[in-house]
Amino acid sequence: MEADAQQQQGNKPSSKASEHQANIARLVSTYRAEANTLLKDVLKQQHRWRNELQEQGVITGIPNMRPYVKTLPHVRRRLSWKQAERDALKRHLMGLGLGRWKEIHSALSSSLRSFKHGPGDVEDACWQLLGELQLLLASPEDRLFLARLMEPV
């Protein structure tokens, strides 16, 4: 009889644990569904905003190249980039962040002796670099992350 009582007490914690895990699984499922719904709403709004900006001519229509609002009316020199310049561009883009073209240009100008590219060239090269990176990514999650990073704010 004592063995039955101990066995029943031993089952209680495991049944509580499994009940607790089931509750957590239900909550996670509910939260995931709510988050997906909210994400879909946000994406729809972003697409509406992008279409409005494209109709106004504020952003370019080239997919995955320069989806941000045009901020630099500077003349682009369209010079080819040396490997050392591209490496420095990658470092400064990672360090300063997307959209900070003037700061990236300033950092490149101070770190490279014969840097002749303008801020507009820096912006174009950053978007080209991100477009190339998107093609190289293998995982769909990584591609989706980069695509969302490149969405207009």
Solvent accessible surface area in square Angstrom, and as a share of the most:
residue,aa,sasa,rsa
1,M,201,0.90
2,E,136,0.61
3,A,71,0.55
4,D,84,0.43
5,A,49,0.38
6,Q,125,0.56
7,Q,122,0.54
8,Q,118,0.52
9,Q,117,0.52
10,G,48,0.46
11,N,89,0.46
12,K,122,0.52
13,P,82,0.52
14,S,68,0.44
15,S,61,0.40
16,K,141,0.60
17,A,52,0.40
18,S,62,0.40
19,E,111,0.50
20,H,111,0.49
21,Q,122,0.54
22,A,45,0.35
23,N,59,0.30
24,I,79,0.40
25,A,60,0.47
26,R,146,0.53
27,L,93,0.46
28,V,66,0.38
29,S,65,0.42
30,T,66,0.39
31,Y,131,0.50
32,R,148,0.54
33,A,59,0.46
34,E,94,0.42
35,A,56,0.43
36,N,71,0.36
37,T,79,0.46
38,L,116,0.58
39,L,65,0.32
40,K,127,0.54
41,D,76,0.39
42,V,79,0.46
43,L,47,0.23
44,K,116,0.49
45,Q,57,0.26
46,Q,41,0.18
47,H,89,0.40
48,R,126,0.46
49,W,123,0.43
50,R,52,0.19
51,N,78,0.40
52,E,89,0.40
53,L,45,0.22
54,Q,72,0.32
55,E,148,0.66
56,Q,128,0.57
57,G,50,0.48
58,V,50,0.29
59,I,8,0.04
60,T,25,0.14
61,G,59,0.57
62,I,102,0.52
63,P,104,0.65
64,N,74,0.38
65,M,69,0.31
66,R,40,0.14
67,P,6,0.04
68,Y,44,0.17
69,V,60,0.34
70,K,105,0.45
71,T,82,0.48
72,L,9,0.05
73,P,126,0.79
74,H,72,0.32
75,V,131,0.75
76,R,43,0.16
77,R,137,0.50
78,R,173,0.63
79,L,79,0.39
80,S,104,0.67
81,W,51,0.18
82,K,123,0.52
83,Q,115,0.51
84,A,64,0.50
85,E,11,0.05
86,R,50,0.18
87,D,54,0.28
88,A,0,0.00
89,L,1,0.01
90,K,74,0.31
91,R,147,0.54
92,H,39,0.18
93,L,17,0.08
94,M,167,0.74
95,G,65,0.63
96,L,54,0.27
97,G,25,0.24
98,L,42,0.21
99,G,34,0.33
100,R,109,0.40
101,W,9,0.03
102,K,121,0.51
103,E,73,0.33
104,I,0,0.00
105,H,39,0.17
106,S,66,0.43
107,A,24,0.18
108,L,0,0.00
109,S,50,0.32
110,S,98,0.63
111,S,64,0.41
112,L,38,0.19
113,R,249,0.91
114,S,64,0.42
115,F,28,0.12
116,K,126,0.54
117,H,5,0.02
118,G,4,0.04
119,P,25,0.15
120,G,0,0.00
121,D,6,0.03
122,V,0,0.00
123,E,1,0.01
124,D,31,0.16
125,A,3,0.03
126,C,0,0.00
127,W,0,0.00
128,Q,86,0.38
129,L,24,0.12
130,L,12,0.06
131,G,12,0.12
132,E,62,0.28
133,L,80,0.40
134,Q,26,0.11
135,L,155,0.77
136,L,145,0.72
137,L,40,0.20
138,A,89,0.69
139,S,37,0.24
140,P,90,0.57
141,E,125,0.56
142,D,68,0.35
143,R,99,0.36
144,L,88,0.44
145,F,138,0.57
146,L,6,0.03
147,A,32,0.24
148,R,90,0.33
149,L,73,0.37
150,M,4,0.02
151,E,28,0.13
152,P,11,0.07
153,V,151,0.87
